[in-house]
C-alpha cells in the first residue's frame, strides 16, 4: 500500500485526479484485508467522495472495503449494506469483473458468519462470472 499511497500523493501534487477513486479504493481494500481499519475507512471515504463528484470507476471497491471493515467490527448490517452498495454500483456501471469479485468477497464474509446458503449463492454466481471472463486465478479463493 505504501507504493500506492505514494502514487496518490504524486498524482495530487501534479494537480491531477485521474483514477484517484480507483487508487483510494484499492488501498482501502488492501488495508481492510490486513486489519488497518481506520486507514481503510479513511481511504474508502475519500474514494466515495470522489465518486460523488463523478469519478465513479472503482468506487464499488471502496464499498467492498467498508464491508470488510464492518466484518472485522462484527457489524453484519453495515457489512450487508456495503456489499449491496458495491454490487449495485458495479452492476449499474457495468463493471462486470468488479461485480464478480464482490460476489466472491461477499461469499467469503458470509461463510465466516456461517450463512452457508447465502454464501453458496454468491459463490456460485462468482464462479460462473469468473470462469466466463477467464479470471480463473480467483477461483481458489471461493469458500468451500
N, C-alpha and C positions, 0 to 999 in steps of 0.2 A: 504493500500500500504506500510505502514511502515514495517510490518512484512515481506512482500515480498522483499523490498529493503534490509532489514537486512539479510535475507536469501541469497540474491545475494552476498552481501559483504562477508558473511561467506564462501560460496562456493568458491569465488575468493581467499580469504585468504588461503584456504586449497589447492589451486593450481589446482582446478578443473574448468571445464567449462560445466559440464553436465547440460543440459536442460536450459542453460542461455538464449538462444534465446527465448524460450517459456516464461520464467520468465520475461525477459525485456519486451516482447510483452504484457503480461497480465498487468504488471504495467503501460505500456504506455496507454493501452486502458482504464484502470481504471482512470488514471489521465486525459485523454482526456474527459471522460464522466463527470468528476467533474470540468472541466474547467481549469485545471492546464496545459495549453497548452505548455509552454516552457519545462516543465519537461516531459510531454508526448512525445513531439517530440524528446527530448534527448534519452529517453529510446527506442523509436521506431527506431531511427537511430542506436543505439548500437545493437539492435536485428537484424536489416537488415545487419549491418556489419558482425556480427557473421554468418548470413545466407550465405553471400558471401563466407565465409570461409568454408562452407559445412554443418554447423549446421542449417538446414532449418526448422525443425519441429517447428511449431507455428509461423513462420515468417509472415504468412498471417494475423495474429492478429496485427502485427506491422503495416502492410499496412492499416488495418481497423482503427487502432488508428490514423494514419495520415489522413485518410478520415474524421474522426470525428473532428480532429483539423482544417482541411480545411473547414468543415461545420461551425464551430464556427467563422472562419475568413471570411465566405461568399465567399470562392473561389470554385465555383462549378466545374470548370475544374480540379483543383487539387483533389477535392473530388471524381469525376468520375474516374480519373486516378488511385488514390489509391485503390478505391473499385475494379476496374478492375484488378489491380495487385494482390489484395487479392484473388479474385475469381480464377484468372488464376493459382496462386501458389497452392491454396488449391486443385484445380482440378488436376493439374499436380502431386502433391504429394499424391493424393487420400485420402485427409483429409476431408472426407465427412461431418462429424459434423461441422468442421470449415467452409466449404463452405455453409452449411445451415444457420449457424449463420451470415455469411457475407451477404447472401441474405436478412435475417431478418433485419440486421442493415441498409443495403442499402435501403430497403423498408421504414424504418423509416425516414432516411435522405431525401429520395425523397418525401415522404409525407409532410415533413416540407417545402420543396421547391414547394409544390403544383404541383408536377409532378405525378398526380394520376395514369395515365396509366402505367408509368414505375414502380411506387411503387407497384401497384397491381400485375404486372408481377413477381417481385421479392418476394413479399409476398406469392403468390400462390406457387411458387417453394419452398420457405422456409417451408411453411405449409406441403406440400407433403413429403418433406425430413424429417422434424422433426417428423411427425407422423410415417413415415416408420421406423425411428430409435428409436421410443419410447421416444423421447425427448419432450414430450407434455407440460412439465413445461414451455417451452419457448413460447408456443402459445399465451398466453395473451399479449405478447409484440409486436405482429404483429399489424401494423396500421390498423385502420378500413377502 
